[in-house]
Amino acid sequence: MTRDRLDAITEELRGMFAARLNVRARSFERAVRRAGRMLPPQARQAAAELCAYEARLAHPKLASKTDPALIERAADTIRAALARHEPGAQAARDRSFLMAEIGFKLAALIGVGLVFLHWQAGG
């Protein structure tokens, strides 16, 4: 396994993070940190392993002893976890929560205004 191949895998996974979870980052490690609990525990573990493999592949002797199948298995675990997420679902959920929050605050403001008007009228 070469460093270039691992970089290609992490770049592909980073793109999947952006498409599936709406998590944008400059590096794979940062994308994993931003995704946080949106990833299941197995996928987080696999992502930590991929980050550790990056450090291993920087060293020539350790790179020759690194099993490519382990890297592919970790990448497949992350791909499977990301495949369960619909593209744009997180962004749509965030928009829905934002609209609900705005609606609730608007209703509370109208309620306070009505109470104020009732109080001013001598109620």
C-alpha positions as CSV (number, residue, x, y, z in Angstrom):
1,M,0.0,0.0,0.0
2,T,1.4,3.3,-1.0
3,R,0.8,6.7,0.5
4,D,-0.8,7.9,-2.8
5,R,-3.3,5.1,-2.7
6,L,-4.2,5.9,1.0
7,D,-4.5,9.6,0.0
8,A,-6.9,8.6,-2.8
9,I,-9.0,6.6,-0.4
10,T,-9.2,9.3,2.2
11,E,-10.0,11.9,-0.5
12,E,-12.8,9.7,-1.8
13,L,-14.2,9.3,1.8
14,R,-13.9,13.0,2.4
15,G,-16.0,13.6,-0.7
16,M,-18.6,11.2,0.6
17,F,-18.7,13.0,4.0
18,A,-19.4,16.2,2.1
19,A,-22.1,14.6,-0.1
20,R,-23.8,12.4,2.5
21,L,-23.4,14.2,5.8
22,N,-22.9,17.8,4.5
23,V,-19.6,17.9,6.4
24,R,-17.0,19.9,4.6
25,A,-13.3,19.9,5.7
26,R,-9.9,20.3,4.2
27,S,-8.6,17.0,5.6
28,F,-10.0,13.6,6.3
29,E,-9.2,13.8,10.0
30,R,-11.0,17.1,10.3
31,A,-14.0,15.7,8.4
32,V,-14.2,12.7,10.8
33,R,-14.0,15.1,13.8
34,R,-16.8,17.3,12.4
35,A,-19.0,14.3,11.6
36,G,-18.7,13.1,15.2
37,R,-21.7,11.1,16.3
38,M,-23.3,11.1,12.9
39,L,-21.0,8.2,12.3
40,P,-21.7,4.8,14.0
41,P,-19.1,3.6,16.4
42,Q,-17.6,1.0,14.0
43,A,-17.1,3.7,11.3
44,R,-15.5,6.1,13.8
45,Q,-13.1,3.3,14.8
46,A,-12.3,2.6,11.2
47,A,-11.7,6.3,10.6
48,A,-9.3,6.4,13.5
49,E,-7.5,3.4,12.0
50,L,-7.2,5.1,8.7
51,C,-5.7,8.2,10.4
52,A,-3.2,5.9,12.2
53,Y,-2.3,4.3,8.9
54,E,-1.4,7.7,7.4
55,A,1.3,8.1,10.1
56,R,2.5,4.5,9.5
57,L,2.8,5.0,5.8
58,A,5.0,8.0,6.3
59,H,7.7,5.7,7.7
60,P,9.3,3.5,4.9
61,K,9.8,0.4,7.0
62,L,6.4,0.5,8.6
63,A,4.8,1.2,5.2
64,S,6.2,-2.1,3.8
65,K,4.7,-4.0,6.8
66,T,1.3,-2.4,6.5
67,D,-1.4,-4.8,5.2
68,P,-3.4,-3.1,2.4
69,A,-6.4,-5.4,3.2
70,L,-6.8,-3.7,6.6
71,I,-6.9,-0.3,5.0
72,E,-9.5,-1.4,2.5
73,R,-11.6,-3.1,5.2
74,A,-11.6,0.1,7.2
75,A,-12.5,2.2,4.1
76,D,-15.3,-0.3,3.3
77,T,-16.7,0.0,6.8
78,I,-16.8,3.8,6.5
79,R,-18.4,3.5,3.0
80,A,-21.1,1.2,4.2
81,A,-21.9,3.6,7.1
82,L,-22.1,6.6,4.8
83,A,-24.2,4.7,2.2
84,R,-27.0,4.4,4.9
85,H,-27.3,8.2,4.9
86,E,-29.3,9.8,2.2
87,P,-27.5,12.7,0.4
88,G,-28.8,16.0,1.7
89,A,-30.9,14.5,4.4
90,Q,-28.8,16.2,7.2
91,A,-29.1,19.6,5.5
92,A,-32.8,19.2,5.0
93,R,-33.2,18.2,8.7
94,D,-31.1,21.2,9.7
95,R,-33.4,23.5,7.6
96,S,-36.5,22.0,9.2
97,F,-35.2,22.6,12.7
98,L,-34.3,26.1,11.8
99,M,-37.8,26.8,10.4
100,A,-39.4,25.2,13.5
101,E,-37.2,27.4,15.8
102,I,-38.1,30.5,13.9
103,G,-41.8,29.6,14.0
104,F,-41.7,29.0,17.8
105,K,-39.9,32.2,18.5
106,L,-42.4,34.1,16.3
107,A,-45.3,32.5,18.1
108,A,-43.8,33.4,21.5
109,L,-43.2,37.0,20.4
110,I,-46.8,37.3,19.2
111,G,-48.0,35.8,22.5
112,V,-45.9,38.3,24.5
113,G,-47.2,41.2,22.3
114,L,-50.8,40.1,22.9
115,V,-50.2,39.9,26.7
116,F,-48.7,43.3,26.6
117,L,-51.6,44.8,24.7
118,H,-54.1,43.2,27.1
119,W,-52.1,44.6,30.0
120,Q,-52.1,48.1,28.4
121,A,-55.8,48.0,27.8
122,G,-56.4,47.6,31.5
123,G,-57.3,44.1,31.4
